[in-house]
Amino acid sequence: MILIQQLHLIQQVIDYIEEHIKDEIDPENLARMVGYSPYHFYRVFQKHTGYSLMDYVVKRRLQYALHELINGKKVIEIAMDYGFETHSGFTKAFKKCFGSPPSLYKVHCPKSLPQRLDLNSIHQKSTGGIVMQPMIVKRPSFTVAGKTFSINMGNVSYTRDAPAIWDQEGLADGSIERSLYKSLSPKKHGEYCINLSPLAVGDKFIYLFAVDLNKDTSIPDGLTSLQIPTATYAVFRTPLVEVEKFASAIKGTWNYIVEDWFPQSSYEVDEEAYDFEYYDEHCHHWDYERIYMEIHIPIKERV
């Protein structure tokens, strides 16, 4: 009962922020609005969204600002509208949030407004926090190599409905990962888990756990290479979570993508390419207190 009440109250706050995204936000007023002390309000908000209040407000403002940016509005005008005092301040905040400056990101983003957030749905999917807008990225063809796994996923129709299962022998203990880096010596750190079959056969899925394959690198026996075609991807990051919530966050993010994002977006899955999970150093729980990974979905404009 307490959980339901908290979700309802924080949803009110989220809705208020959406309706006043360009206005000055007073955290203490928001706390009073839902009947919490500021300290308790901040804790409850972060618990259910995965972000501190003002960090969330800044990220949402930047997402709305991005929509105006790709529709031709000048950066300085957008910065002023969304409470950033200078062009450089806006650019710095933008780069911190999205990893690249506005001039680069505006050609790699969804064309629609940020989707309204439903905390109850997010809680049911156990994502561990809010899944932000994806980056839209066109990637040239590249080649990977690794080991295939047959995974029994039960009552699921499509591979993209479920993430890789990391309790397979050699994956949970990292031995396959170490073997691939030793035998293939990829130039870039990062592992791919790629769905090889578009449909399940007898409730089984074939996954390729792989790393980048350098040109002219020979492939040892027992490994499989795969060329990934040129495609445009929606790249989602799972919410930052502690390691014990990581698997749940991955599954929840997949469910969010399939059940919430695609139906409301202007995109559909590009069946000519592969969807995959990507893991780099940001999922190393021994280096980071909270971790994340990426889900790359090949997309095309819906006809």
N, C-alpha and C positions, 0 to 999 in steps of 0.2 A: 504493500500500500504506500509506504514511504517513497519507494522507487518511482512508482507511477506518478505520485504527486510532484516529485522533483523533476521528472521528465516534462511534465505539463508546465511547470513554472519556468524552467529553463527554455522550453519551446516559446513561451511568451516573450522572453528576453530576446531570443534569436529573431522572432518575427518583428519585434520592435526595432532591432538593429537594422534589419532589411528595409523597413519602412523609413528609417531615418539615417540611411547609409552616408549621406553627405553632411549630416548635422553633427555638432559636437556631442560626444557621448560621455555622460557623467556616470562612472561606475557606481557611486553611492546612490544615485537616483535609481539605477536599475535594481540594486539590492533592496531599496525601500519598496519598489514596485512589486516585488515578489515576497516581501515580508521577511527577508533575511538580514542578518548583520552583514556588513561588508566582508568580514573574514570568512564567514560560513558560505556566503554567496560565491566568493572567488574559488573556494575549494570545490563546491558542488558543480560550478560551471566547468572547471577544468576536468573534473571527474567524468562528466558526460560528453564533453566535446573533444577532449584531448589537447585543448589550447587554453592558455591564460586568456582572460577576457579581452585585454587590449591587443594581444597578439592576434586573436581571432578577428577583432574589429579591423585591424590593419590589413589582414589577409583578404577579408571580404571586400574592403574598399578597393584593394588592388585588383581583385577579380572584376569588379564592376568598372574600374578605371580601364582595364584591359579591353573590355567590350567597347568602350567609347574610343579607345585608341585605334582599334582595327576599323572603326567606322569613320576615321579621318580627323578626329578632334586633335588639336595640338597638345603636346605633352604639358606645356606650362599651364594651359587652361585646365586640363584634367587635374594637375597637381593642386591648383588652387581650389577647385571644386571639392576635392576629397581631403582637404585639410593639411596638405603638405605645403610648407611655406616657400620652398624653392624647387626649381627643376632638379637640382642635384640631390636634394633630400628625397624627392620622389623616386628618382632613378636608383639611389642607394637602397631604399626600402624595397623597391621592385626586384632588384638583383638579388637581395638577401632572401626574398620570398620564393622567387621562381628560378634563380640560378643563372639568369642572363638578363641583359639590359632590355628595356622596352622595345628599342629599335629592332632587336633580333627576335624577341618573343612574339611580337605582334603578327608575324607570319606563321607562327606555330601554335595557334590557340583556337579553341572552339569559337564559332561565329555567334552562338547564341548567348543570352544572358546567363549568369550563374544560376544553377537550379536551386529552387527553394529547398531548405533542409527540413527533414522529418526526423526528429530525434528518436521517436518511438521505433521507426523502421531501422534506424542505425543501431539502436539497442538490441533489437531482435536479431539483427545480422551479426552481432558481436564483433564489429569492426575494430573496437577499441578507441574510436574517435571518429571525427568527421573526415570523409574522403573529399579532398579538394578537387577543383576542376583539373582535368588532365592537360598535359602539353600535347599538342598535335605536331608530330615530327615525321618528315619524309626521310627515310633511310635508304641509302643505296644498297645494292646486293652485297651480302657478306657470307663468309663460310665459317662453319663451326664443326667441331668433331668431339665425339664423346661416346658414352656407353648408353645403350637402350635398356629400358625397363618395361616390363609388362605389369600393369597395375590394375587390380580388381577394384573398381570404384562403386560397385553396387548399383543401385537403381538411379542412374544418371544417364541422360541421353547424349549430351555433348561434352567434349573434353573441356571446353571453356567454362562449363558449369562448376568445375571443381579444380582446385590447385593440385600440384604434385603432393604425393604423400612421402614424407621424409623418414618414414620408419623402414624403408627398404634397406636391405643389407648393403653396406658400403656408403650409404648416403648419410645416415644418422651419425656415424663416427668420423666422417670426413675422409675415409680412406680412398674413395673413388676420386674425390676432388684433388687430393694430394697426388694421386697417380697421374691424373690428366695434366696437372701443371708440370710434373716431372718429365713426362714423355713428350708433351707438345710445346712447352715453354711459350705460351701466348704472350704477346707484348703488353696486353692489357689485362688487369685483374677483373674477373667477373664470370659468373656461371649462368648458363641458360638452362631452363627446363622447358622443352619444346614439345607441344602436342603433335605427334606425327600422323595421327589418323583423325579425320573430321568426325567420324561416327564411331561409337563403341561397337565392338564385335564380341558378343557374348559377355557383355558387362566388363570387358577388359579394354584398357587404353595402353597405347604404346607411347612412352615418353623418351626423349633423348636428353640426357644430362650432359652438357657440353661446355666447352670454352672456345674462344676464338681460335681459328686455325690460320696460322701464318702461311703466306705464300711459300711454296716449295718445301713445306714441312711434310715429311713422310708420316703416314699414319700406321701405328703398330697394329698387329693382328688383334682382333677382338673389339676394335673401336669403329665407329661409323661416322662418316662425314656427311654434311648436309649444306647445300647452298640455299640461303634464305633470299628470296627474290626482293627486288626493289618494291617498297610499299610505303604507304602512309599509316602511321600508328597513332592511336590515342594512348598516351603513357600515363598510367596512374601510379601514385605512390600510396602504399598502405600507411595508415596513421602510425605515428611514433608510439611504440609500446614496449613494455618490458619483455624479456625473452620468453617468459612463460605464457604470454598472450599472443606471441608472434603467429603461430599456426592459425589461431582463431581469427586474427586480423586479416590474414591472407584469404581465408575462406569467406569471411564477411565482405571483403572488398570485391571479390569475384561476384558474390551475390548482388552487391550494390550495382556493379557494372551492368550485369545482365538484367536485373529486375527494375532498376531505377534509372540509370544513366542512359542506356540505349533507347528505351521507350520515349524518353523526353528529348533526345538529341536529334540532330538532322543527319545522323550517320547510321550506316549499317555495316555489318562485318564484311570485310573483303575476303571471300572464301578462297581466293587464289593464293593467299599468303598464309603464314603461320602465326598463331598467337603464342606468346611465351612469357614465362616468368624470368626475371633477371635479378640476380643477387650479386652485390659487390661488397666492399668493405663496410658499408653502412648497415649491414646485417650482422656484423661481428659483435656479439654481445660482450666479448672480452675487451673490446675497445670503446664501446658506447653503452651508456646506461639505458637508452631507449633506441630501438632499431626499426628499420623499414626496408622494404624491397619494392621493386617495380613490376607492374603487369603491363605488357605491351599488346595491344589489340589492333590488328590491321583493319583499317576502315576505308569506306568510300562514301561519298555523298548519297543520301537516300534519294531514290528516283521518285 
